[in-house]
Amino acid sequence: MWIKLTFLALVAFASSGSAEQARFDNYRVYEVSIETDRQLQALQHLELNPDGYSFWESPVQTNMRLSMVVPPHKFAHFEEIMTALEMKTRLQIEDFQKVIDNERPARRARATLDWTDYYTVEEIYAWMDQIVAQNPTILSGTVYGKSFEGRDLKAIKLSQKAGNPGIFIEANIHAREWISSATATWLLNELLTSSNPAVQDLAQNYDWYFIMIANPDGLAYTKTTNRQWRKTRQPVNDLCVGTDPNRNFDYFWMNGGASSVPCSDTFAGLAPFSEPETKAMADYYATIANNLNIQFSFHSYGQYLLTPFGYSGAPLPSNNADLQQIAAVTAAAIQATYGTRYTYGNSASVLYTTSGSTVDYFVGVHGTRLGYTFEFRDTGATGFVLPANQIIPNGQETLNGIIAFVAEAKSLGYV
């Protein structure tokens, strides 16, 4: 009877959008290094049978580091298995709930976004509608589809003159990565309001396409129910909900770094484009791909600037030398702002293997010549739960990086 009740409770927790917000009091977060096949297999087994553990990154290969969330009743067990497997660990967070509690300032009424807090889907969409209404000659909004739960999928375009080269930004495809949409909205606001000549040049001489929230159902769920949620919200079976949308694109789908196990955080879906959110984004991108020279995917965390391709055994793009040169210039400009150090390079080489991602799809299918993934702050002190007082600094250094990026891309003939 206890087993049945526990199973039903898990189903209710995974499926309900109105459940009580999950708490993580005294949960610890450990960084774990995977160095051997034995260690990898053990963690893969643990991911399939978590019994209270959760993973911030799925164990997909040796020579990678990942973060494990360990509940209090598993502290002794965790130490035992780490010792038995001779695994290197580092305590990242002593009490995960305290980090969550410190993520946001005290709520107060706001007429619009001010980037001192993280906002809901509804608040971000209301801001997008507002600025389009205020700037009808240069901004246009598009509803390019519907999410599984029926939310609008919205894009916004900034264009001050015809014939501009295009830059595409997608954010918050992973639900818990709130800093990604916060940074995207901040960037658009800067393009509209900044007096900096370099920013004004970007606004006037490039067309900008933003998808601020690629996964609105997931983002909403992180606000109401589980701050750790990563995936979409379409049920897969009676127990497992959601697909990793950044493993669901139809380009070398399920070719490394993705899971076929429905409850895994990196579950790639039952088929490519099984999720309405990913299919709609791909269809929208196809309508503008010929106008795009640059594509950015905004993620967190780790402070990486990653280039394609990520799937197993993938060749480097023919322009890889240029990709790395542009990345080096961008990382230097980011570091010059506040000292934040970014690691750059091919995603499979410097981080881990992935397949079915947005960047691989846009570059591989549509031939977008410059496709990059930003993994924003930090390197593990707060992980996905970056305090809101870092939104603006993160945005400032990212903008400086993009200014340098575009200048270098222009000097190499890409725009």
N, C-alpha and C positions, 0 to 999 in steps of 0.2 A: 504493500500500500504506500509506504514512504517513497519508493522508487517511482510509482505512478504519479504521486503528487508532485514530486520534484520535476519530473518530465513535463507535467502540465504547467507548472510554474515557469519553467524555461520557455515553453511555447508562448505563454502569456507575455512574458517579459520581452521576447523577441518580436512579437506581433503587434503589441498594443502601442498606439501612438499617444495614449493618455495615461500611461502608467506613471507611478511615482518616480521622481528623479533618482537614479541610482547613486549611491554614495560609496566612497572608497576610503573610509576612515582607516588610517594606519596601514593602508596598502603601500607596499614598497615597489619601486621601479628599479630594476637591475639591467645594466648593459651586460650582455653575454657574448663572448667571442666563440664562434664555431670554427674549429680548426681541423677536425677529423670527420670521416664518414660516420663513425660510431656516434659522435656527438650530434651530428646532423640528424641521423635516424631517430635518435632518442627524443630530440626536440620536436621532430615531425610527428612522432607518436603522441607526444604530450599535447601538441596543438589539436590533434584529432580527439583527444580524451582529456580536456583541460582541467576538469574538476576544480574550478576556481581560478586557475591561471588565465591570463590573456596576453597576447603578443601584439606589440606595436608594429612589428614587421614579421612576416612569415619566414620561417626557416626554409630557405630555398636552395642554399648551396654552402659549401665549405668556404672558408676565408671570407666570412662576413660577420658583422656585429649586428645584434638586434636587441630590442628592449622588451623585457618581460615584466608584467605587472603581477605581483605576488601578494595574495591576501594573507592576513595575519595567521590564519590557521595552517598555512602552508610554509611558514618560515623555516621550520625544522626540516621539512621534506625537501624544500628547495636546496638548503645547505647540503643535505645528504646526497641528492642527485648530482649537484655540481661537484662535490668532492669525488663521488664515484666515477664521474665522467672526466675528472681532471680538467674542468672548464674554468677559464678565466672570467671573472665577473667584476663589475664595478657598481656600487650603489649610486644610482642617479638621483633618486627622490626618496626621502625617508617616509613622508606621509603624503600620498597623492591627493587626498582630499584637501589638505591645506593649500596645495598648489592651485587646485580648482577654486577654492574659496578666495584666493588672492588674485585670481585671473582678472576679475572685473571690479571696477569701482562701484560704490553705492549707486544704485539706479536713481535717476532723476528724469523728470519730463524734459524731452528735447523736441524742438520743432523740426529738426533735420539732423543729418549725420554730422558729428564733429570729430570723429576718430579718436575719442577718448574712451570708447567702449566698443564692444562687439554687438552687432545688431541682428535682429531676426530677419527671416526672409521677407516678411511683410514690410518691415522698415526699410530694407534695402531697395525693394521694388518701388515703394512709395517715393523714395529719393530719386530713383532713376526716372520715374514718370514726371516728377517735379522738374528736374533739370532739363528734360526734353521739352517740356512745356515752356520753360524759361528761355531756351535757346533753339527755337524751331528752325532757324536757318542753317545751323551747323550740326545739330544732333537729330538722330532719328532712332526710334525704338522699334524692335521687331519681336513678336512672339513666334518663335520658331518651332514650338511643339508644346506638348503637355507631359508632365511627369506621370509616373504610375499612379500617384495619389491625386492627380488632377490639377496640380499647380502649373501655372504658366512657366515656360522656359523662355527667358527673355535675353535678348541681345541689344546692345546699344552701339551706334556708330557715330564717330566724330569725323566730319569732313568739312574743311573750309574752302576747298577748291577741287575742281575736277582733275583727274589724271594723277593724283598723288599715289605713290607706292603705299601698300597696305601693311599694317601690323595687327596681328590677332592675338588677343590674350584671353585665356580661359582660366577660371579660378574655382575653388571649392568643389572640385569633382570628388574629392574625399571629404566627407561630411565634417569630420572633427578638425580640419585644418582651417580654423576660422581666420587666421592671419592672411590667408590667401585672398579671400574676398574683401577683407578690410583694406589690404594693400591695393587691390585693383580699383576699388571705389576711390581711394585717396589719390591714386595716379590720375584718374579721369578728372577729378576735381582740380588737381594741379594744372592739367592741360587746359582747363577752362579759365583758371583764375591767376596763374602765376605771372609775375612780372619779370621773371628770369628770361633773358633773351634766348638761352639755349632751350628752355622748355617751350617758349613761344614758337621757336623754329620747329620743334617736333609737332606742335599742335597745328601749325599752319601748312606744313609741307608733307605731312603724312596723314593717311586715313587710318583711324584707330577703330578696331572692332573689339568689343568687350563682351564676354559672357561672365558676369560677376558670380553667378551661382549655377554651376553646371549640375549640381545634385541637390535641388531644393528640399526634396523629401528627407534626405539624409541630414541636411543641416537643421531642418525643423526638429528632427528626432533628437539630435544632440542637445537642443535647447530644452526639450520637455522631458527626456527620458534617460538618455545615456550619453554623457559627454565623450565617451570613447568611440562612439559609433563611426564607422568608416564608409560603409557601402550604401547602395540604394536601398529601397524599402519594398521591393516586389518579392513576395514569398516564393521560395523555391520548392519547399515541401512542408510537411506539418511542423517541423522543428526549426528549419533554417530560413532566414529572411535575408534577402539582399545579395547583390553581386558587386564585386569591385569594378566600378565603371572604367577605371584606368587599366583594366585587363580585358575589356570586353570589345575592343575595336577589332575590325576584321583585317588585320595585317599580321601574319605569322601568329595568329591567335593560339594560345596554349602551347607556345614554343619556348617554354622556360620561364621560371619566375612567377608562375600563376598556378592556382590550385584547381583541381576538379572536385574538391570536397565542398559541398554547399555551405557548410557552417564556417569555413575558413574565411578570414578577412581578405584573402587574395583570390577568392573564388571567381573564376573567369566567366561564369554564366553557363547556361546549358548549351548555348550556341553564340557565335559572334552577333553582336547587336541584339541580344535578347532583351536589353533594357531600353525602354522608350527614350530615356534621356540620352543614351549614347547614339542611338539611331538618328534621333532628331539633330544632335550636334553634327554628326557626319553629313547629314543631308544639307544642313545650313552651310557648313564649311564648303561643300561642293559648289554652292551658288556664288561664293566669293573667292574661291581658291585662286582664280586667275589674276586677282588683284593683290594677292598677298606675297610679300617678300620675306616676312619675318613672322614667326609664331612662337609665343611664350606660353608655357603651362606653369601656373603658380601653385606651389605645394609648400608643405613644411613637414619635418624640420631637418636640420643637419648642416645648413649653410653650404649647399652644393650648387654648382651650375653645370648641368648635365647635357651631353650631346647624344644624338642617336648613333647607332641603333642599340636597343637593349635586349633583343631576343637572343636565344641561345645560338651560338655559332655565327652571329651576324657579322657581315663585313663592315668595315668602317666606310662611311660615305666618301665619295670621290673627292669632296672638298673638305676632308677632315682637317687638313692643316690650317685652312682658313677658319674653320669652326673653333679650333683650339686657340688660334691667335686672337680671335674676337673675344673668346671666353677669358683669356688672360688679361686683356685690356679692361674688360667689364669687371672682373674680380678685383683688379687694382683700384678702379674707381670706387667700388663699394668699400674696400678697406680704407681708402683715403678719407671717407666720410666720418666714420666712427670707430675705425679699427677692426671692423668685423671681417674675419678671414673666411673666404669661400674657397672650397676645393673645387676644381673644375676638371672635366674630362669626359670620356665616353661613359655612359651610365652603367653599362655592364662591367666596365673595368674598375671604376672608382667607387661604385656603390654595390649593386647586385643586378642579376639578370631580371629583366621584365619582358613581357610580351603582351601584345594587344593594347598598347598605350596610345594616348592621343598623339604624342610627338612622333612616334614611329609611323603611325597611320598617316598623319598629315604630310610628313616628309616622304614616306615610302609610296603612298598611293597618289598623292597630288603633286609631288615634286617640289614642295615648299623648300627652298634652298637653305634657309636658316631656321632650324627648329631647336628650341632649348627648353629645359625644365629648370626652374628655380626651386630650390628647397630652402625656404627662409629660415630665420633664426628659430631656435638656438641650437646648441650641440648636445642638449640632453638635460640641462638643469631644470627646465620646465617642459621640455618636449613639445607636444601638440598644444599645451595649455599656456601659450605665451602671454604674459601679462599685457593688459590693454595699454599700459603706459609705454609699450614698445611699438605700438602700431605706427605712430608717426615717424620715429627714428628708422624703423624698418622700411617705411615708404620712402623716406628721404634718401637712404643709401641705395635703395633699388632704383629710384629715379636717376640718381647720379650714374649708376651702373648702366642704365638704358641709354642715357645721353652718350656715354662713351661707346657703348655697343653700336649704336646707330652711326656714330661718326666713323668708327673703324669699318663697319660694314660698307659705308659709303666709299671710303678710301679704297676698299677692295673691289668695288664695282657691283655690289649686291643691291644697292638702292640708288 
